[in-house]
Amino acid sequence: MGVSLKDSHDDEIAEVSEINVTPFIDVILVLLIIFMVAAPLSTVDVSVDLPSSNAQPQQRPDEPLFLTVKGDLSLALGNEAVEKGALATALDQRTRGDRDQRIFLRADKSVAYGDLMDTMNLLRHAGYLKIALVGLEAGQAASQGGAAQP
């Protein structure tokens, strides 16, 4: 509450109804600086151990085409082993050149994320952009002992 000493009549003190906003602005600027400093510190790098998925399974096509990355990083297209260099040719033969067909990619648990990304890059360079990652549902992982069935 402010008081004005001008124009006072007979010992009356008139109240001023204006708000002094300078302290309010000072507080807002201090909060702004605090948030500007604290925001970049809130993003941290965290090591991630990805869990199994509990998403609803998508409807499976009649003849899905599975590409498997085994623990020793060898590839298998369906049940047949395939070399990394011959992957594009083998995929073209199996899909009859249909590059819009979805490729179901599955990998052993021991395969490193970078190696899985290398395989996905091979698929992309071969022209196959529709890639589905295959995993076990949370309930299936315990009942099957971790073994994936096609």
C-alpha positions as CSV (number, residue, x, y, z in Angstrom):
1,M,0.0,0.0,0.0
2,G,1.4,3.4,-0.9
3,V,0.8,6.8,0.6
4,S,0.9,10.2,-1.1
5,L,2.0,13.2,1.0
6,K,0.9,15.7,-1.7
7,D,-2.4,17.5,-1.5
8,S,-3.2,16.3,2.0
9,H,-6.0,18.1,3.7
10,D,-6.4,18.4,7.4
11,D,-4.1,15.6,8.5
12,E,-5.7,13.1,6.1
13,I,-3.4,10.8,4.3
14,A,-4.7,9.7,0.9
15,E,-4.0,6.1,-0.2
16,V,-2.4,5.5,-3.6
17,S,-4.0,2.6,-5.5
18,E,-1.1,2.0,-7.9
19,I,1.0,-1.2,-7.7
20,N,4.7,-0.9,-7.8
21,V,5.7,-3.5,-10.4
22,T,9.4,-3.1,-10.2
23,P,9.9,-5.8,-7.5
24,F,7.6,-8.1,-9.4
25,I,9.7,-7.7,-12.6
26,D,12.9,-8.4,-10.6
27,V,11.5,-11.6,-9.3
28,I,10.3,-12.7,-12.7
29,L,13.7,-12.0,-14.2
30,V,15.5,-14.0,-11.5
31,L,13.1,-17.0,-12.1
32,L,13.8,-16.7,-15.8
33,I,17.5,-16.9,-15.3
34,I,17.2,-19.9,-12.9
35,F,15.1,-21.8,-15.5
36,M,17.5,-20.9,-18.3
37,V,20.4,-22.3,-16.3
38,A,18.5,-25.4,-15.0
39,A,16.9,-26.5,-18.2
40,P,20.0,-27.8,-20.0
41,L,21.1,-29.6,-16.8
42,S,17.8,-31.6,-16.7
43,T,18.8,-33.6,-19.8
44,V,21.1,-36.4,-19.0
45,D,22.5,-39.5,-20.8
46,V,21.1,-42.6,-19.3
47,S,22.1,-46.2,-20.1
48,V,19.1,-48.1,-21.3
49,D,18.2,-51.8,-20.8
50,L,15.2,-52.1,-23.1
51,P,12.4,-54.3,-21.8
52,S,10.2,-56.6,-23.8
53,S,7.2,-55.0,-25.4
54,N,3.6,-55.3,-24.1
55,A,2.1,-53.7,-27.2
56,Q,-0.8,-55.3,-29.0
57,P,0.5,-57.6,-31.7
58,Q,-0.2,-56.6,-35.3
59,Q,-2.0,-58.9,-37.6
60,R,0.5,-61.3,-39.2
61,P,0.7,-61.6,-43.0
62,D,0.1,-65.0,-44.7
63,E,3.8,-65.6,-45.4
64,P,6.0,-63.2,-43.4
65,L,9.6,-62.8,-44.4
66,F,11.8,-63.0,-41.4
67,L,15.4,-61.8,-41.4
68,T,17.2,-63.1,-38.4
69,V,20.5,-61.7,-36.9
70,K,22.0,-64.6,-34.9
71,G,24.3,-64.2,-31.9
72,D,27.4,-64.6,-34.0
73,L,26.1,-61.8,-36.3
74,S,25.3,-64.2,-39.2
75,L,22.1,-63.6,-41.1
76,A,19.3,-66.0,-42.0
77,L,16.5,-65.2,-44.4
78,G,13.7,-67.4,-43.4
79,N,15.5,-70.6,-42.4
80,E,18.3,-70.2,-45.0
81,A,21.7,-68.7,-44.1
82,V,22.6,-65.7,-46.2
83,E,25.8,-63.6,-46.5
84,K,25.6,-59.9,-45.9
85,G,26.9,-59.1,-49.4
86,A,24.2,-61.3,-51.0
87,L,21.4,-60.0,-48.8
88,A,19.9,-57.7,-51.4
89,T,19.9,-60.4,-54.1
90,A,18.3,-62.9,-51.7
91,L,15.6,-60.4,-50.7
92,D,14.8,-59.6,-54.3
93,Q,14.4,-63.3,-55.1
94,R,12.2,-64.0,-52.1
95,T,10.0,-60.9,-52.6
96,R,10.0,-61.1,-56.4
97,G,11.3,-57.5,-56.5
98,D,8.5,-56.1,-54.4
99,R,10.3,-53.6,-52.2
100,D,7.1,-52.5,-50.5
101,Q,6.9,-55.9,-48.7
102,R,7.4,-55.7,-45.0
103,I,10.6,-57.4,-43.7
104,F,10.3,-58.8,-40.1
105,L,13.7,-58.3,-38.4
106,R,14.5,-60.3,-35.3
107,A,17.8,-60.5,-33.5
108,D,19.3,-62.5,-30.7
109,K,19.4,-60.8,-27.3
110,S,23.2,-60.8,-27.4
111,V,23.4,-58.7,-30.6
112,A,24.6,-55.2,-30.0
113,Y,22.4,-52.3,-30.9
114,G,25.0,-51.0,-33.4
115,D,25.1,-54.4,-35.2
116,L,21.3,-54.4,-35.5
117,M,21.5,-50.9,-36.9
118,D,24.1,-52.1,-39.5
119,T,21.6,-54.8,-40.6
120,M,18.9,-52.2,-40.9
121,N,21.2,-50.1,-43.0
122,L,21.8,-53.1,-45.3
123,L,18.0,-53.4,-45.7
124,R,17.7,-49.7,-46.4
125,H,20.5,-49.7,-49.0
126,A,18.8,-52.7,-50.7
127,G,15.6,-50.6,-51.0
128,Y,13.5,-52.3,-48.3
129,L,12.2,-49.5,-46.1
130,K,9.3,-51.3,-44.4
131,I,11.0,-53.0,-41.5
132,A,9.2,-54.5,-38.5
133,L,11.1,-55.3,-35.4
134,V,10.1,-58.6,-33.8
135,G,10.1,-59.2,-30.1
136,L,8.4,-61.4,-27.5
137,E,5.4,-60.1,-25.6
138,A,6.0,-59.7,-21.9
139,G,4.0,-62.9,-21.0
140,Q,5.6,-65.0,-23.8
141,A,9.2,-64.2,-22.7
142,A,8.8,-66.1,-19.4
143,S,6.8,-69.0,-20.8
144,Q,9.1,-69.7,-23.7
145,G,12.3,-69.2,-21.8
146,G,13.3,-66.4,-24.1
147,A,13.3,-68.4,-27.3
148,A,11.6,-66.7,-30.2
149,Q,9.4,-68.8,-32.5
150,P,8.6,-67.6,-36.0
